[in-house]
Amino acid sequence: MATEPTAAKVRGPASYFPSIEKKYGQPIAEWKTIIRASGVTHHMELVGWLKKEYGLGHGHANALVADTLAARG
């Protein structure tokens, strides 16, 4: 019996993205725009800011910040 290959499991910060979009109602691209426009540059400061200003949980805020900052290079 042949089985179809399964899609590669998403790992890292992106694994949180579906639940972030579902829980907070905004697409990831919008969150990244908010983060980039914040004027805050340090990881944990951004995490704290997202938690305070938008009510995000720590894990969700951390995943968004990590992915956004990684894209900056």
C-alpha positions as CSV (number, residue, x, y, z in Angstrom):
1,M,0.0,0.0,0.0
2,A,1.5,3.3,-1.1
3,T,1.3,6.3,1.0
4,E,1.5,9.9,-0.1
5,P,4.4,12.0,1.1
6,T,3.4,14.3,3.9
7,A,4.2,18.0,3.9
8,A,7.2,19.0,5.8
9,K,6.3,19.9,9.4
10,V,6.7,23.6,10.0
11,R,9.2,24.3,12.8
12,G,10.5,27.3,14.7
13,P,8.6,30.6,15.0
14,A,6.5,29.9,12.0
15,S,4.9,27.0,13.7
16,Y,3.0,29.5,15.9
17,F,1.6,31.5,12.9
18,P,-1.7,29.7,12.3
19,S,-2.7,30.0,16.0
20,I,-1.6,33.6,16.1
21,E,-3.8,34.5,13.1
22,K,-6.7,32.5,14.5
23,K,-6.5,34.0,18.1
24,Y,-5.7,37.6,17.2
25,G,-7.5,38.0,13.9
26,Q,-4.7,39.6,11.9
27,P,-2.4,38.1,9.3
28,I,1.2,37.6,10.1
29,A,2.2,40.2,7.5
30,E,0.3,42.8,9.5
31,W,2.0,41.8,12.7
32,K,5.4,42.1,11.1
33,T,4.4,45.6,9.8
34,I,3.4,46.6,13.3
35,I,6.7,45.3,14.7
36,R,8.8,47.1,12.1
37,A,6.9,50.4,12.6
38,S,7.2,50.2,16.4
39,G,10.6,51.9,16.6
40,V,11.7,49.3,19.1
41,T,14.7,47.3,18.1
42,H,15.6,44.9,20.9
43,H,14.0,41.4,20.9
44,M,12.7,41.3,24.5
45,E,11.6,44.9,24.4
46,L,9.5,44.1,21.4
47,V,8.1,41.0,23.1
48,G,7.1,43.1,26.1
49,W,5.7,45.8,23.9
50,L,3.5,43.4,22.0
51,K,2.3,41.8,25.2
52,K,1.4,45.2,26.8
53,E,0.0,47.0,23.7
54,Y,-1.8,44.1,22.0
55,G,-2.3,41.5,24.7
56,L,-0.3,38.8,22.9
57,G,0.9,35.8,24.9
58,H,4.6,35.5,25.5
59,G,5.1,32.6,23.1
60,H,3.2,34.3,20.3
61,A,5.0,37.6,20.7
62,N,8.3,35.9,20.9
63,A,7.7,33.9,17.7
64,L,6.6,37.0,15.8
65,V,9.6,39.0,17.0
66,A,12.1,36.2,16.3
67,D,10.8,35.7,12.7
68,T,10.6,39.5,12.0
69,L,14.1,40.2,13.3
70,A,15.6,37.2,11.5
71,A,14.2,38.6,8.2
72,R,16.2,41.8,8.9
73,G,19.4,39.8,8.7
